[in-house]
Amino acid sequence: MAGRIACSPLAPYSASKFALEALSEALAQEVKPFNVRVAVVQPGIIDTAMARRIEGAPTDAAYPQVRRFGHLFEASLEKPTSPTVVADKIREIIESGTEKLRHPVGPDAEGFLGWRTSMTDEDWVAWGALPDEAWYERVGKDFGLDARSKR
């Protein structure tokens, strides 16, 4: 998702994923005449070591986005999605012969993408800058997740 949706506090990570999206899009055009397919796999929140590190983000960070993003991961990981769903999707892409470029994976991937697409850039920036209580209420309303920390 980070290649399509940029969230604070993951700006450097998102920038690298946005770059991979662009590279993959251009590469797909270049290699299509040689019958080479390119696929971009876009996992949602998957139960990985990285996701668990985000979940355990420091609560005393200077920016509220660090804490809130950690809480969002914590709430999502209450019902963890196994990394095998990503592996299964990759296998499916290979075996299907599809030329579809982008493949969202996991139960929240399509929802996150649709949610971001439904907002203007200005709405997105405003969402990220909401005061804590309004931010948590919005996540609850939009995703049915209580992202307030349980710790």
C-alpha positions, -999 to +999 in steps of 0.1 A: +000+000+000+029+024+008+035+028-030+000+043-035-007+058-001+018+080+018+014+081+055+033+099+082+055+087+098+067+064+069+077+091+044+111+075+034+095+040+031+066+054+011+090+073-012+109+041-020+076+022-027+063+050-049+096+048-068+091+010-072+055+016-085+069+040-112+098+017-121+074-012-125+050+007-146+078+018-170+094-016-170+061-033-179+060-011-210+096-018-219+094-056-216+059-063-229+072-066-265+094-095-252+064-113-236+077-105-201+051-096-175+056-073-146+034-074-115+032-051-085+020-068-054+004-044-029-001-060+005-022-044+032-013-048+068+003-082+070+016-100+101+053-095+096+082-084+118+081-050+102+043-046+110+050-057+146+077-030+149+053-004+137+027-017+161+052-012+189+061+023+179+072+046+208+042+064+224+063+094+234+072+104+198+071+142+190+046+136+162+012+121+171+012+103+137+039+079+149+018+069+179-015+067+160+000+048+131+013+023+156-021+020+172-037+015+137-013-015+132-020-028+167-057-028+160-053-044+126-030-071+139-056-082+165-068-103+136-035-109+118-032-117+081-006-143+074+023-135+050+012-167+031-016-147+015+011-126-003+030-158-013-003-173-026-011-141-046+024-142-062+019-178-072-015-170-085-001-142-106+026-164-121+003-193-128-025-172-142-006-155-170-024-123-162-010-090-175-027-070-148-001-047-133-013-041-098-025-067-073-038-055-039-034-084-013-051-090+020-084-082+036-078-045+040-058-037+008-088-028-015-105-009+014-074+012+020-069+020-016-106+029-021-106+050+010-076+070-002-090+074-037-123+087-022-104+117-008-089+148-024-052+153-016-063+182+007-087+158+025-059+133+030-035+159+044-062+172+067-070+136+079-034+130+088-033+163+108-065+157+127-064+160+165-061+126+182-097+121+192-111+131+158-085+109+141-094+078+162-131+085+156-125+087+118-106+054+117-134+038+137-160+051+114-142+044+081-127+010+090-146-003+120-113-004+139-108+009+175-073+021+170-070+035+205-042+017+223-051-013+244-018-011+263 
